Amino acid sequence: MNLQSAAIADHETLSRSRDPSQLLDSLNRSASELKVWLHDCALPLWLAEGFHGPDGGYSETLTLTGQATTTHRRSRVHPRQVFCFAEAGNRGWGGEWQNAVERGFDYYDRTYQLPNGFYASLADHEGRVLDESFDLYNQAFAILAYAHIAKAQPHRRSELGPRATQMLNNLKAAYAHPKAGFEEASPRKLPLCSNPHMHLFEAAMACETQAGFDHEIWRAQADDIAELCLTHFIDPESGGLREFFDGEWKPHPDARGRIMEPGHQFEWAWLLTRWAISRNRPDALQKAKRLFEIGEGHGLCPVRKVAVMALLDDFSVHDPLARLWPQTEWLKSAMLLAVITEGQERQAYLASAMRAVHALQLFLDVPLKGLWRDKLKADGSFVDEDAPASSFYHIVCAIYELEDCLARLA
């Protein structure tokens, strides 16, 4: 038996354990190992090699030997990397996170922000904008970064709270959908998409509790997106969450309208659980649990033990590729649901979380600690490519959520 097979066997034995203390002990050990990996390896590496100061911003990718590349840089990478370093600062990481946050976000503003207040989509490694097109997804991450910078750097709250509100007002003025949510473009471009709304939902919930932000407006925005999800994104018969829609928020008529991503079942389950608890909405919690059930019951490859990319609405596998990020969302949702449940139900979620930890570790198992692989093919081999910076946001969220939930279970 090779080391990888032995690790799988060990994790499967633990995940089937009926002893809650044994599972919690194993999860606590894994959480400690992951945090050491994050604080001692990943954050220092991505700061040293993936951040280029006030005139260079953040790299899109690093090679698997740790060198920065000159790959064109998507707008979303910058606020996501800012989020990572701001959260690390909040958690007591001793590296120079303040510099990475302040100078990284200043570069993002200077390079990507357009005269209309929105952020462009793509620039080259020298800071020349290549694509000015609007993407709601990018604006959502800007708002999320505003909230987390304000949390890590209280002196910026008076600046960032109003900026977040102004961004939301701009979005409503230019892209509000006549029924609910937001358009993809103006003039309209179809399909409409649930995914950018998910990240705006996450940003709104971050803003609604952040000092210096307009809590009422952000709470209302979070509620609007939650209701859109509950009434339109989630299929009323199967309970699965769709990705693509027509102009009336009905499933898109072509094949895209049938797509359901396991990673997004998990991610929405995590977000809806948080919202349901804060709003005392047991109906939403039940729908969140159903999303998790679909992700776990239909979205995991029985051979590779990982979450795959896409299902169809009959829950057949549409895309067997497995990427890193769905494993993190599986872990986050399993842990939060374990926190709010009891008995055998909690035990089942903890066992699932243990399996998710192992799935995540498969992608982090590279020779240079602090990097990762992104795509695991159906044949069990990884795509040979550079490590994408965009994965870091998912990894950081998962490691800290694991730590937080274990503390609540102690």
C-alpha positions as CSV (number, residue, x, y, z in Angstrom):
1,M,0.0,0.0,0.0
2,N,1.4,3.4,-1.0
3,L,1.4,6.4,1.3
4,Q,-1.6,8.0,-0.4
5,S,-3.6,4.8,-0.2
6,A,-2.7,4.5,3.4
7,A,-3.8,8.0,4.1
8,I,-7.1,7.4,2.4
9,A,-7.6,4.2,4.5
10,D,-6.8,6.0,7.7
11,H,-9.3,8.9,7.0
12,E,-12.0,6.5,5.9
13,T,-11.6,4.5,9.2
14,L,-11.9,7.7,11.2
15,S,-14.8,9.0,9.2
16,R,-16.8,5.9,9.9
17,S,-15.9,6.0,13.6
18,R,-18.9,6.1,16.0
19,D,-16.8,7.7,18.7
20,P,-17.4,11.5,18.5
21,S,-14.2,12.2,20.6
22,Q,-12.1,10.3,18.1
23,L,-13.4,12.3,15.2
24,L,-13.0,15.6,17.0
25,D,-9.4,14.7,18.0
26,S,-8.6,13.9,14.4
27,L,-10.2,17.1,13.1
28,N,-8.3,19.1,15.7
29,R,-5.0,17.5,14.7
30,S,-5.8,18.3,11.0
31,A,-6.8,21.9,11.9
32,S,-3.5,22.4,13.7
33,E,-1.6,20.9,10.7
34,L,-3.4,23.1,8.2
35,K,-2.9,26.2,10.2
36,V,0.8,25.5,10.5
37,W,0.9,25.0,6.7
38,L,-1.0,28.3,6.2
39,H,1.0,30.5,8.7
40,D,4.4,29.0,8.2
41,C,4.4,28.1,4.6
42,A,1.6,29.5,2.4
43,L,1.3,33.1,3.7
44,P,5.1,33.7,3.7
45,L,5.5,32.2,0.3
46,W,2.7,34.1,-1.4
47,L,3.8,37.3,0.3
48,A,7.5,36.9,-0.8
49,E,6.9,35.6,-4.3
50,G,3.2,36.5,-5.1
51,F,3.1,40.1,-4.0
52,H,5.1,42.8,-5.8
53,G,4.6,45.9,-3.7
54,P,2.8,49.1,-4.5
55,D,3.8,49.0,-8.2
56,G,3.2,45.3,-8.9
57,G,0.1,44.0,-7.1
58,Y,-0.5,40.3,-6.8
59,S,0.5,37.6,-9.2
60,E,-2.2,35.5,-10.9
61,T,-0.2,32.3,-10.4
62,L,3.1,30.9,-9.0
63,T,4.9,28.0,-10.6
64,L,5.1,24.9,-8.5
65,T,8.7,25.8,-7.8
66,G,7.5,29.1,-6.3
67,Q,8.3,31.6,-9.0
68,A,5.9,34.4,-10.0
69,T,4.6,34.3,-13.5
70,T,3.7,37.1,-16.0
71,T,0.2,35.7,-16.6
72,H,-2.5,38.3,-17.1
73,R,-4.2,39.1,-13.8
74,R,-7.9,38.9,-13.3
75,S,-9.4,41.7,-11.2
76,R,-10.9,39.3,-8.6
77,V,-7.4,38.0,-7.6
78,H,-6.5,41.3,-5.9
79,P,-9.3,41.7,-3.4
80,R,-9.2,38.0,-2.7
81,Q,-5.5,38.1,-1.8
82,V,-6.2,41.2,0.2
83,F,-8.9,39.3,2.1
84,C,-6.4,36.5,2.8
85,F,-3.8,38.7,4.3
86,A,-6.3,40.8,6.2
87,E,-7.8,37.7,7.7
88,A,-4.4,36.4,8.6
89,G,-3.8,39.6,10.4
90,N,-7.0,39.2,12.3
91,R,-5.9,35.8,13.3
92,G,-2.6,36.9,14.7
93,W,-0.2,35.9,11.9
94,G,3.1,37.7,12.5
95,G,4.1,38.4,8.8
96,E,3.9,41.8,7.1
97,W,0.2,41.5,6.4
98,Q,-0.4,45.3,6.9
99,N,1.8,46.1,3.9
100,A,0.2,43.4,1.7
101,V,-3.3,44.7,2.5
102,E,-2.6,48.5,2.2
103,R,-0.3,48.4,-0.8
104,G,-2.1,45.6,-2.5
105,F,-5.5,47.3,-2.3
106,D,-4.0,50.6,-3.3
107,Y,-2.6,48.9,-6.5
108,Y,-6.0,47.3,-7.1
109,D,-7.8,50.7,-6.9
110,R,-5.2,52.5,-9.0
111,T,-5.0,49.8,-11.7
112,Y,-8.5,48.4,-12.0
113,Q,-11.0,51.0,-10.8
114,L,-12.8,52.8,-13.7
115,P,-14.2,56.3,-13.8
116,N,-17.7,54.9,-13.3
117,G,-16.6,53.4,-9.9
118,F,-16.7,49.8,-11.0
119,Y,-13.6,47.5,-11.4
120,A,-12.3,46.3,-14.7
121,S,-11.9,42.6,-15.3
122,L,-8.4,42.0,-16.5
123,A,-5.0,43.6,-16.7
124,D,-1.5,42.5,-17.7
125,H,1.3,42.0,-15.2
126,E,2.5,45.6,-15.8
127,G,-0.8,47.1,-14.9
128,R,-2.3,47.8,-18.3
129,V,-6.1,47.2,-18.3
130,L,-7.0,44.7,-21.0
131,D,-10.7,44.2,-20.4
132,E,-12.9,46.9,-18.9
133,S,-16.1,44.8,-19.0
134,F,-18.4,44.8,-16.0
135,D,-18.7,41.6,-14.0
136,L,-20.8,41.5,-10.8
137,Y,-18.5,38.9,-9.4
138,N,-15.6,41.3,-9.4
139,Q,-17.6,44.0,-7.7
140,A,-18.8,41.6,-5.0
141,F,-15.2,40.8,-4.1
142,A,-14.3,44.4,-3.9
143,I,-17.0,44.9,-1.3
144,L,-15.9,41.8,0.6
145,A,-12.4,43.2,0.7
146,Y,-13.7,46.6,2.0
147,A,-15.4,44.8,4.9
148,H,-12.4,42.7,5.9
149,I,-9.9,45.5,5.5
150,A,-12.1,47.6,7.9
151,K,-12.1,44.7,10.3
152,A,-8.3,44.3,10.2
153,Q,-7.6,48.1,10.1
154,P,-10.1,50.0,12.1
155,H,-8.7,53.4,11.1
156,R,-10.0,52.8,7.6
157,R,-13.7,52.1,8.6
158,S,-14.8,55.7,8.0
159,E,-13.4,55.5,4.5
160,L,-14.5,52.0,3.5
161,G,-18.0,51.9,4.9
162,P,-19.2,54.8,2.7
163,R,-17.3,53.3,-0.3
164,A,-19.1,50.0,0.1
165,T,-22.5,51.8,0.2
166,Q,-21.6,53.8,-2.8
167,M,-20.7,50.7,-4.7
168,L,-24.0,49.1,-3.9
169,N,-25.9,52.2,-4.9
170,N,-24.0,52.2,-8.2
171,L,-24.8,48.6,-8.8
172,K,-28.5,49.2,-8.1
173,A,-28.6,52.2,-10.4
174,A,-26.9,50.6,-13.3
175,Y,-27.6,46.8,-13.1
176,A,-30.7,46.2,-10.8
177,H,-32.9,43.4,-12.3
178,P,-36.6,44.6,-12.5
179,K,-37.7,41.6,-10.4
180,A,-34.8,40.8,-8.0
181,G,-31.0,40.7,-8.0
182,F,-28.8,42.1,-10.7
183,E,-28.3,41.8,-14.4
184,E,-25.1,40.5,-15.9
185,A,-24.6,43.5,-18.2
186,S,-26.3,46.5,-19.6
187,P,-27.8,46.1,-22.1
188,R,-29.0,42.7,-20.8
189,K,-26.8,39.6,-21.5
190,L,-28.1,36.1,-20.8
191,P,-27.9,33.8,-19.0
192,L,-28.3,35.4,-15.6
193,C,-26.1,33.7,-13.0
194,S,-26.5,32.7,-9.4
195,N,-22.8,32.6,-8.6
196,P,-22.0,36.4,-8.5
197,H,-25.1,36.8,-6.3
198,M,-23.6,34.2,-3.9
199,H,-20.5,36.3,-3.4
200,L,-22.5,39.5,-3.1
201,F,-24.5,37.7,-0.4
202,E,-21.3,36.8,1.4
203,A,-20.1,40.4,1.1
204,A,-23.4,41.8,2.4
205,M,-23.3,39.6,5.4
206,A,-19.8,40.7,6.1
207,C,-20.8,44.4,5.8
208,E,-24.0,44.1,7.9
209,T,-22.0,43.4,11.1
210,Q,-18.9,45.5,10.4
211,A,-18.4,48.7,12.4
212,G,-18.5,51.8,10.2
213,F,-20.8,50.2,7.6
214,D,-24.5,50.9,7.1
215,H,-25.9,47.8,8.8
216,E,-29.5,48.4,7.7
217,I,-28.8,48.6,4.0
218,W,-26.5,45.6,4.0
219,R,-28.9,43.5,6.0
220,A,-31.6,44.3,3.5
221,Q,-29.3,43.4,0.6
222,A,-28.4,40.1,2.2
223,D,-32.1,39.4,2.8
224,D,-33.0,40.2,-0.9
225,I,-30.4,37.8,-2.2
226,A,-31.4,35.0,0.3
227,E,-35.0,35.3,-0.9
228,L,-33.9,35.2,-4.5
229,C,-32.0,32.0,-3.8
230,L,-34.8,30.4,-1.9
231,T,-37.5,31.2,-4.4
232,H,-35.6,31.0,-7.8
233,F,-32.0,29.6,-7.6
234,I,-33.1,26.5,-5.7
235,D,-35.3,24.1,-7.6
236,P,-38.6,23.6,-5.7
237,E,-38.8,19.9,-6.6
238,S,-35.3,18.6,-6.2
239,G,-33.9,21.2,-3.8
240,G,-30.8,21.6,-5.9
241,L,-29.3,24.9,-6.8
242,R,-29.0,26.0,-10.4
243,E,-26.3,28.1,-12.0
244,F,-27.9,29.7,-15.1
245,F,-31.2,31.4,-15.8
246,D,-33.3,33.3,-18.3
247,G,-34.3,36.9,-17.9
248,E,-37.2,36.0,-15.6
249,W,-35.0,33.9,-13.2
250,K,-36.4,30.7,-14.6
251,P,-33.9,27.9,-15.6
252,H,-32.1,28.8,-18.8
253,P,-33.8,26.9,-21.7
254,D,-30.6,25.4,-23.1
255,A,-28.4,22.8,-21.4
256,R,-26.8,25.3,-19.1
257,G,-30.1,25.6,-17.3
258,R,-29.6,22.1,-16.0
259,I,-26.2,22.5,-14.4
260,M,-25.8,22.2,-10.7
261,E,-22.3,22.4,-9.2
262,P,-21.6,20.4,-6.1
263,G,-19.1,23.1,-4.9
264,H,-21.9,25.7,-5.0
265,Q,-24.4,23.4,-3.3
266,F,-21.9,23.3,-0.4
267,E,-21.0,27.0,-0.6
268,W,-24.6,28.1,-0.6
269,A,-25.4,25.7,2.2
270,W,-22.7,27.4,4.3
271,L,-24.0,30.9,3.6
272,L,-27.7,30.0,3.9
273,T,-27.0,28.3,7.2
274,R,-25.4,31.4,8.5
275,W,-28.2,33.6,7.3
276,A,-30.9,31.2,8.6
277,I,-29.4,31.2,12.1
278,S,-29.1,35.0,12.1
279,R,-32.7,35.5,10.9
280,N,-34.3,32.6,12.8
281,R,-35.5,31.0,9.5
282,P,-35.8,27.2,10.0
283,D,-37.2,26.9,6.4
284,A,-34.0,28.3,5.0
285,L,-31.9,26.0,7.2
286,Q,-33.8,23.0,5.9
287,K,-33.0,24.1,2.3
288,A,-29.4,24.5,3.3
289,K,-29.3,21.0,4.6
290,R,-30.8,19.7,1.4
291,L,-28.1,21.5,-0.6
292,F,-25.5,19.8,1.5
293,E,-27.2,16.4,1.1
294,I,-27.2,16.8,-2.7
295,G,-23.5,17.9,-2.8
296,E,-22.5,15.0,-0.6
297,G,-24.9,12.4,-2.0
298,H,-24.4,13.0,-5.7
299,G,-21.4,15.3,-6.1
300,L,-18.6,13.1,-4.7
301,C,-16.5,10.8,-6.8
302,P,-16.5,7.4,-5.1
303,V,-13.1,6.5,-6.4
304,R,-11.1,9.7,-6.0
305,K,-13.1,10.7,-2.8
306,V,-13.4,14.4,-4.0
307,A,-16.2,16.7,-5.0
308,V,-16.5,17.0,-8.8
309,M,-17.3,20.1,-10.8
310,A,-20.8,19.7,-12.2
311,L,-24.0,17.7,-12.2
312,L,-27.1,17.9,-14.3
313,D,-30.5,18.5,-12.6
314,D,-31.1,14.7,-12.6
315,F,-28.0,14.5,-10.4
316,S,-26.0,12.7,-13.1
317,V,-22.3,13.7,-13.4
318,H,-21.9,16.4,-16.0
319,D,-18.2,17.2,-15.5
320,P,-16.0,14.7,-13.5
321,L,-13.1,17.1,-13.2
322,A,-12.4,17.9,-9.5
323,R,-11.0,21.3,-8.6
324,L,-9.6,22.4,-5.3
325,W,-12.2,25.0,-4.3
326,P,-15.2,22.7,-3.9
327,Q,-13.3,20.7,-1.3
328,T,-13.0,23.7,0.8
329,E,-16.7,24.5,0.6
330,W,-17.5,20.9,1.5
331,L,-15.4,21.3,4.6
332,K,-16.9,24.7,5.6
333,S,-20.5,23.6,5.2
334,A,-20.0,20.2,7.0
335,M,-18.3,21.9,10.0
336,L,-20.9,24.6,10.4
337,L,-23.8,22.1,10.1
338,A,-22.0,20.0,12.7
339,V,-22.0,23.0,15.1
340,I,-25.7,23.6,14.9
341,T,-26.8,20.0,15.1
342,E,-26.6,17.3,17.8
343,G,-26.3,13.5,18.2
344,Q,-26.1,11.3,15.2
345,E,-26.7,14.2,12.8
346,R,-23.7,16.0,14.2
347,Q,-21.6,12.9,14.0
348,A,-22.5,12.4,10.3
349,Y,-21.5,16.0,9.5
350,L,-18.2,15.6,11.4
351,A,-17.5,12.4,9.5
352,S,-18.2,14.2,6.3
353,A,-15.9,17.1,7.4
354,M,-13.1,14.6,8.0
355,R,-13.5,13.3,4.4
356,A,-13.4,16.8,3.1
357,V,-10.2,17.5,5.0
358,H,-8.6,14.6,3.2
359,A,-9.9,15.8,-0.1
360,L,-8.4,19.2,0.5
361,Q,-5.1,17.7,1.6
362,L,-4.8,15.9,-1.7
363,F,-4.6,19.2,-3.5
364,L,-2.1,20.7,-1.0
365,D,0.3,17.8,-1.3
366,V,3.0,19.3,-3.5
367,P,6.8,19.3,-3.0
368,L,7.0,23.0,-2.1
369,K,4.8,23.5,0.9
370,G,2.5,26.5,0.6
371,L,1.4,25.8,-3.0
372,W,-1.3,23.6,-4.4
373,R,-2.7,21.9,-7.5
374,D,-6.0,23.0,-8.8
375,K,-7.5,20.3,-11.1
376,L,-7.7,16.6,-10.6
377,K,-8.7,14.7,-13.7
378,A,-11.1,11.7,-13.9
379,D,-8.2,9.3,-14.2
380,G,-6.8,10.5,-10.9
381,S,-3.9,12.6,-12.3
382,F,-3.5,16.3,-11.7
383,V,-3.3,18.8,-14.5
384,D,0.2,20.0,-14.8
385,E,-0.1,23.8,-14.3
386,D,0.9,26.7,-12.1
387,A,-0.8,27.3,-8.7
388,P,-3.6,29.9,-9.1
389,A,-3.7,32.6,-6.5
390,S,-7.5,32.7,-6.7
391,S,-7.6,29.4,-4.7
392,F,-6.1,31.0,-1.7
393,Y,-9.3,32.7,-0.6
394,H,-11.1,29.4,-0.5
395,I,-8.3,27.7,1.4
396,V,-8.0,30.5,4.0
397,C,-11.7,30.6,4.6
398,A,-11.8,26.8,5.1
399,I,-8.9,26.6,7.5
400,Y,-10.2,29.4,9.7
401,E,-13.8,28.1,9.6
402,L,-12.5,24.7,10.6
403,E,-10.7,26.3,13.5
404,D,-13.7,28.4,14.5
405,C,-16.2,25.6,14.4
406,L,-14.0,23.2,16.4
407,A,-13.7,25.9,19.1
408,R,-17.5,26.1,19.2
409,L,-17.7,22.3,19.6
410,A,-15.1,22.2,22.4
